[in-house]
Amino acid sequence: MYANDLNKRFVFVSGITYNYGKLTHPPSLPLEREEYEITMRREIIRYNNKLKDRSKELRNTMTPAECILWERIRKKQVLGINFNRQAMINNFIVDFYSRDIKLAIEVDGKIHDTKKEYDFEREVILRKLGVDIIRFTNEEVEENVDSVISKIKYYIEDMTNLTLERETDES
């Protein structure tokens, strides 16, 4: 299979990415053994335009834990996956979101202890939209960000392996 196949998005271990028709390497380059594929899950999820100002405000006033995690996941540092911060999905804003694999990462502070029911309802709606969600506490991020990054990597690898297994089962 070659990298010019438009039905797939290929993430290379070396960090070179083929992303939805935009090549960052020569189109005739064949895939190598150390490469793996991630099925394209990208679809447009609409959001409430009224959230734009609030999202921008949240980006400018991130918590210390969110800042720590953002520094480690921005610019495709985790398996070549692009994340946005304070992303709008439907009527919600999530801390970090990858449209490529529909994965949201939430960093919960003390306020979430009193909002468990709201968080649960919100998570149900997001999951119905096909968004996977990983949650961490502020303490987890601040005290051991390396462990958090490892968990995110493991989750992404597990999630993409499941996608590949489903594809091969359907073939």
Backbone torsions as a table, in degrees:
resi	resn	phi	psi	omega
1	MET	NA	143.4	-178.0
2	TYR	-110.1	159.0	-174.9
3	ALA	-69.9	-7.1	179.8
4	ASN	-90.7	9.4	174.9
5	ASP	-70.6	113.0	-173.3
6	LEU	-77.8	-7.0	-179.3
7	ASN	-87.4	-3.6	-177.4
8	LYS	-127.7	161.3	170.9
9	ARG	-122.7	125.3	-175.9
10	PHE	-107.7	130.8	176.1
11	VAL	-111.8	121.4	-177.6
12	PHE	-93.2	142.9	177.7
13	VAL	-57.8	-34.2	-179.9
14	SER	-73.4	-7.3	176.6
15	GLY	99.6	-2.6	178.0
16	ILE	-79.3	132.9	-174.1
17	THR	-123.4	137.1	167.8
18	TYR	-100.9	119.4	-171.6
19	ASN	-129.0	96.7	172.0
20	TYR	50.5	53.6	174.8
21	GLY	91.2	-7.4	177.0
22	LYS	-104.9	113.2	-175.9
23	LEU	-93.1	138.9	174.0
24	THR	-110.4	16.3	176.6
25	HIS	-152.5	167.5	-178.4
26	PRO	-59.2	136.1	-176.2
27	PRO	-64.5	-21.8	-177.9
28	SER	-87.4	-0.1	-177.7
29	LEU	-68.6	118.0	178.7
30	PRO	-74.2	158.4	178.5
31	LEU	-71.8	143.1	179.4
32	GLU	-102.1	169.5	-177.4
33	ARG	-62.4	-37.3	-175.3
34	GLU	-77.2	0.5	-179.3
35	GLU	-91.7	153.0	173.8
36	TYR	-137.0	161.7	-175.5
37	GLU	-108.7	149.9	171.5
38	ILE	-121.9	127.3	178.9
39	THR	-65.8	139.7	179.1
40	MET	-69.5	117.3	179.7
41	ARG	-110.0	2.4	-172.1
42	ARG	-68.6	124.5	170.6
43	GLU	-145.0	156.5	-176.1
44	ILE	-78.6	126.0	172.4
45	ILE	-109.8	118.8	-177.3
46	ARG	-67.0	156.6	177.2
47	TYR	-136.9	161.6	-179.7
48	ASN	-79.4	117.2	-178.5
49	ASN	-58.9	-24.4	-179.6
50	LYS	-67.9	-12.6	-179.4
51	LEU	-85.4	-9.2	-174.4
52	LYS	-57.6	-48.5	-178.8
53	ASP	-64.3	-42.0	179.3
54	ARG	-64.9	-39.8	178.2
55	SER	-62.0	-43.9	178.6
56	LYS	-63.3	-42.4	178.1
57	GLU	-60.6	-43.1	179.7
58	LEU	-66.0	-35.1	176.6
59	ARG	-64.4	-33.2	-179.2
60	ASN	-83.5	-12.4	-178.2
61	THR	-129.9	46.2	-178.5
62	MET	-66.7	150.8	177.1
63	THR	-72.6	161.7	177.2
64	PRO	-55.7	-40.7	180.0
65	ALA	-64.6	-41.6	178.7
66	GLU	-63.9	-39.0	178.1
67	CYS	-62.6	-43.4	179.5
68	ILE	-60.6	-47.9	-178.7
69	LEU	-67.4	-40.9	-179.5
70	TRP	-58.7	-40.6	179.2
71	GLU	-62.2	-25.5	-177.4
72	ARG	-94.5	-17.9	-177.8
73	ILE	-113.6	-8.6	-178.0
74	ARG	-72.8	163.2	177.8
75	LYS	54.9	40.5	173.9
76	LYS	58.0	35.2	-179.0
77	GLN	-74.2	-20.2	-179.4
78	VAL	-104.9	101.6	176.8
79	LEU	54.4	27.1	178.6
80	GLY	73.0	14.7	-178.0
81	ILE	-91.8	133.2	179.3
82	ASN	-87.2	129.5	176.1
83	PHE	-118.3	145.7	171.9
84	ASN	-112.3	150.2	178.4
85	ARG	-101.7	147.7	-179.4
86	GLN	49.1	55.9	-175.9
87	ALA	-85.9	142.4	179.3
88	MET	-91.8	128.2	176.0
89	ILE	-136.1	120.5	-179.2
90	ASN	56.8	-121.0	178.8
91	ASN	-105.1	23.1	-174.7
92	PHE	-128.3	160.8	171.8
93	ILE	-121.0	125.1	177.4
94	VAL	-105.5	153.0	-176.2
95	ASP	-59.8	-51.5	180.0
96	PHE	-139.0	143.2	-176.7
97	TYR	-148.4	135.4	172.4
98	SER	-109.0	113.7	177.4
99	ARG	-69.1	-27.8	-177.4
100	ASP	-60.5	-41.8	-176.8
101	ILE	-120.8	9.5	179.2
102	LYS	52.1	55.1	179.6
103	LEU	-121.6	125.6	175.8
104	ALA	-107.0	140.4	175.3
105	ILE	-119.3	125.4	-179.5
106	GLU	-112.9	135.1	174.7
107	VAL	-113.2	110.8	-172.4
108	ASP	-98.7	129.0	174.5
109	GLY	-95.0	-169.1	-178.4
110	LYS	-60.9	-31.2	-178.0
111	ILE	-58.8	-29.1	-177.9
112	HIS	-71.6	-16.1	175.1
113	ASP	-63.9	-29.1	-179.6
114	THR	-96.6	-4.4	-176.4
115	LYS	-117.4	28.8	-174.9
116	LYS	-61.0	-41.8	-178.6
117	GLU	-65.5	-43.6	177.5
118	TYR	-62.1	-45.4	179.3
119	ASP	-59.9	-40.0	-179.8
120	PHE	-64.2	-48.2	-179.7
121	GLU	-62.1	-41.2	178.3
122	ARG	-62.3	-43.4	180.0
123	GLU	-64.5	-38.7	178.1
124	VAL	-60.9	-45.5	-179.5
125	ILE	-64.2	-44.8	-179.8
126	LEU	-63.8	-40.5	178.5
127	ARG	-64.9	-35.1	175.9
128	LYS	-63.5	-27.4	176.7
129	LEU	-82.5	-1.7	178.6
130	GLY	91.1	12.7	-178.5
131	VAL	-92.4	126.3	172.8
132	ASP	-86.0	147.2	-175.7
133	ILE	-130.9	132.8	172.2
134	ILE	-117.6	134.8	179.6
135	ARG	-117.1	139.9	174.0
136	PHE	-133.7	153.6	174.7
137	THR	-88.0	160.4	175.3
138	ASN	-55.4	-42.1	-177.2
139	GLU	-62.0	-43.2	179.0
140	GLU	-57.3	-46.2	-177.1
141	VAL	-67.7	-46.2	-176.1
142	GLU	-68.8	-35.8	-174.9
143	GLU	-88.1	-29.1	-176.9
144	ASN	-153.6	71.0	-177.3
145	VAL	-64.3	-29.4	178.7
146	ASP	-63.4	-40.0	177.2
147	SER	-64.7	-40.4	178.2
148	VAL	-62.1	-45.6	179.1
149	ILE	-62.1	-41.1	177.8
150	SER	-61.1	-42.0	178.9
151	LYS	-64.6	-40.2	178.3
152	ILE	-63.7	-45.7	178.4
153	LYS	-60.2	-46.0	179.9
154	TYR	-60.4	-43.7	-179.1
155	TYR	-62.5	-45.5	-179.9
156	ILE	-63.4	-45.1	179.3
157	GLU	-63.0	-42.8	178.9
158	ASP	-63.9	-43.5	-178.9
159	MET	-64.4	-41.9	-179.8
160	THR	-73.3	-32.5	175.4
161	ASN	-65.3	-39.8	177.6
162	LEU	-62.8	-40.4	178.8
163	THR	-62.8	-43.4	179.8
164	LEU	-65.8	-40.4	179.0
165	GLU	-62.8	-41.3	178.6
166	ARG	-62.1	-40.6	179.2
167	GLU	-62.2	-44.9	-177.8
168	THR	-69.7	-32.3	177.1
169	ASP	-67.0	-35.1	-178.6
170	GLU	-76.3	-22.6	-176.8
171	SER	-73.0	NA	NA
